[in-house]
Each structure stands twice: as structure tokens, then as C-alpha cells.
Amino acid sequence: MTVTVQILFDQPQHEIASLLRDRLTRCRSASLVAGFMTSAGIEAIAEPLHRGPGKLTALVIGAGTYQAFQAFDGLLDAGVPPDRLHVHLGFSGPSGGRDNPFHRYRPMLHSKVYLLEMADGTASAFVGSHNLTGFALLGLNGEAGVLIEGGVDEPEFVALRRHIAECVAQATAYDSDLKEAYAWWTTQYVEGLKVEIGRPPSDTENKQTIVVLAARASGPLPKIGDVIYFEMSKALMEFNSLRPEVHIYVFDPLPATPAVALLQLDSAKAKLVCVIDGLQMERGGVELLADFHIDNRRQPDLKPATRPFRPRPAPGMQQVSVRVQGSIPGAFEYLFDRGKAEWAPVYDDALVPSRIDGGQEVTVPADLLPRVGQRWLRVQGLQRVGPAAQEANQLVLWDADPSSGSFIVFSWRRRRGGQRGTERAGTGRPPGD
């Protein structure tokens, strides 16, 4: 008998619940394997299983919600034999850590195979990305799959039966008393995955750094013990309780923009690590000890200071004197966010219906879908947002960001090992811009 393959579907958002229920109604046996399950997914196909509980040969789930395992109990109450339900707990192992004694982020069952064998000697198999969830089966997720149909003994179905049998062999029998444990195990995987997603590179340092990018003017370069004077926003210095380290890069010539300079730190003629020697508030430094000075953040020429050195700071600026300690130890990539950014979706203007089903009617109770009354919008991007309490500081922070045009910038974090680009360089915007 010829085996046919149908692509499900040309549109990613397309329900297959009705197709599954039709085959479940007509089949003599059903073997289902899915990586993840929700109660809505079970309910979407439950009706034919409740009418013919004996036809369910195997149902293997990799992970699920507590409510999904309650739906397992509903199948048992309907007459599904207990030995047909299985939970595949994946693979783990001891981690050796006291806080996390086992590996939470682990290999897990990810198969999605729904094999249905008919009384006439034919079979249907849904193979693809659809988990046993309401969002997947009812056409809200973007999914892809194929429907294979043909003789039950064709090689494709023999291979699928072997795959399902192996999933069953690796799984454990469902135990109604362990619903809370199964849900906990799923949570452990999600928590481990969150750590993987959010883990910063291991070489990132939460070290605040004032980065000064300057052009060499005339005369010698600064040496150890020399004092260099420049100005920064007074509000920024007050905003940070700890005195940051200061790195000064002297170029000849200076790159066109701060962002370009940060990408070309290796070409600097001098790379100086400094410590703050003095801070003068409210233009208090009328006459200062300085060997060099930088008098313009946007055209930063490093010039020898003429004694007596009498700077004229602009209103709102902090007078900063730093002392050269030596050369910057190694190479750094400077990061201009705090590592705890918050984001909000940017929506497309076009509305997308809460159900996208290729024009076919979805005959599933509306209460299976959470918040079914809302209309879904396509997310076309993400934008940075922050707590309202921080809005007053945004102009200050932007003023010390490379995108502001200032060559004296403030880095919240840094990474060792060379210049691989700068996070947010050239992307900052003041509020309302």
C-alpha cells in the first residue's frame, strides 16, 4: 500500500485537534508520545478516549503541569488501564554541589509522535512539533508537522512503533500519588533552563569603570604618579556610592566616535589605569594640582596642565582628579548596561485573532484556552524599559553612555579578554527621544 505524506500546514498557526480527534474516534489503537502536556491539551482530545478508553495503548509524557497530571487521573477514571500511562523523567545525575545536588537542566524527552492504527489495516501518524498542549493542538502556537498515512505494516510505521516502544521502556509508570513530584520535576528543569538562559559570561566583572577616551595633544604622555583632570556629570558621581576605577586611553588620532574608539582600544598609544585622587563639588576646585587635563568631553584633547591650574567647570559638572597607577592590565570590553535590563514587547499594528486555524472552525470548548477573549498581537521587537523610579536618572545615565557623543563614559560592568564590541554602544536614547 502506498504511503502518503501531508504537510501540516503551510500556515504555522493551524489547529490539528480536529484531525486528531477524528483519527482517535476511528482507530482501534492509539499510541501517543509528547514532550510536554497541559490539561487543555488532554481535554482537546479527551472525548474519543473517554468513549473508548481501551484503545489507548500507550501515552508517554516528558513533562507537564500539575493540572495535566490531574487530567491523567481523569483518563484513569474513564477506564484507561493504569499500565498505559507513562512519565518519561529524562536523564540527570549528581552535580556534586550542595545547593543543587543534581543536574536540573538535563536531556529530556522531546518527541511528538501520535500513532493511530485503524481496523482496516491502515495507520495514521502525526509527527512534528506539536506538544500535547492547548496552544499547540488548537492552532495558537506556530507549529510544523506531517501526517503520514498508509498500511500499518509499512516500514515508516514499523519504525515509529519501535520509537514509541523505546520511549515507553525509558519511562516510568504513572503514579497518581506523585502528581506533585512530577510537577516539581518539571519546575526543576525550567529553573535550570532559566539559569542557562540568564547566565552571564564567566569573565564578566561587576566592576564600575570610568572610561576616558582622549586624543594626544602635544608633549609627553602621562607617567605613573601624574595627575589628570577631567569633568563628569555631578549627578552621575552622586548616583554611585562607590568610587569606580578609571581607565584612560590616549589615541593619536582619536577615532571619530566613542563607539568606534571602544572598538579600537588596542590602537591606543597609552592605556592608563588610575585611581580617583580628588573630587571637587560646586566648582570648588578653583586652583588644583594637575599635570594633564581634558577640558571637553566631546573633543577630548589630553593637554599638559599649566601651573597654577585654574579650571572653569560648567554648571552641574563634577571636577575629577585621578592619579596614574600604571598600565591597564590586559584588555577589556566595557558594558554599558547594569545586567538587569527589563524589556517590553513592541506590537505590530495588525491584529492577529486569538485563534488562527486556516479558516476552519475549531470545535473545542472556549474555556480550554486561557484568556480566550483576548486578541493576540504579533510581537515585532523588544524595547528596553525601566522602573518609573529610575526615570529621573535616565538623562544622567545617557549622558555618560557612548551613544551620547561623550568620550568620557561610565561602564557598569566589564569583560576581560579583548574588544568584541560594546553592548548598547550607539543605541542609547534619552527619555522621550
NORMOGI-V322488 format. One record per run of one state. SS is the DSSP state (h for helix, s for strand, l for the rest). FROM is the first residue (numbers start at 1). TO is the last residue. If there is no record, write none. Layout:
ss=SS from=FROM to=TO
ss=SS from=FROM to=TO
This chain:
ss=l from=1 to=3
ss=s from=4 to=8
ss=l from=9 to=16
ss=h from=17 to=26
ss=s from=27 to=37
ss=l from=38 to=38
ss=h from=39 to=51
ss=l from=52 to=52
ss=h from=53 to=55
ss=s from=56 to=64
ss=l from=65 to=65
ss=h from=66 to=78
ss=l from=79 to=81
ss=h from=82 to=84
ss=s from=85 to=87
ss=l from=88 to=93
ss=s from=94 to=94
ss=l from=95 to=101
ss=s from=102 to=102
ss=l from=103 to=112
ss=s from=113 to=118
ss=l from=119 to=121
ss=s from=122 to=128
ss=l from=129 to=131
ss=s from=132 to=132
ss=l from=133 to=133
ss=h from=134 to=137
ss=l from=138 to=144
ss=s from=145 to=151
ss=l from=152 to=154
ss=h from=155 to=170
ss=l from=171 to=171
ss=s from=172 to=173
ss=l from=174 to=175
ss=h from=176 to=198
ss=l from=199 to=203
ss=s from=204 to=205
ss=l from=206 to=208
ss=s from=209 to=216
ss=l from=217 to=226
ss=s from=227 to=233
ss=h from=234 to=239
ss=l from=240 to=244
ss=s from=245 to=251
ss=l from=252 to=257
ss=h from=258 to=263
ss=l from=264 to=264
ss=h from=265 to=267
ss=l from=268 to=269
ss=s from=270 to=280
ss=l from=281 to=287
ss=s from=288 to=288
ss=l from=289 to=291
ss=s from=292 to=294
ss=l from=295 to=300
ss=s from=301 to=304
ss=l from=305 to=308
ss=s from=309 to=309
ss=l from=310 to=316
ss=s from=317 to=327
ss=l from=328 to=331
ss=s from=332 to=335
ss=l from=336 to=341
ss=s from=342 to=352
ss=l from=353 to=365
ss=h from=366 to=368
ss=l from=369 to=375
ss=s from=376 to=385
ss=l from=386 to=387
ss=h from=388 to=399
ss=l from=400 to=401
ss=h from=402 to=404
ss=l from=405 to=407
ss=s from=408 to=411
ss=l from=412 to=412
ss=s from=413 to=416
ss=l from=417 to=433
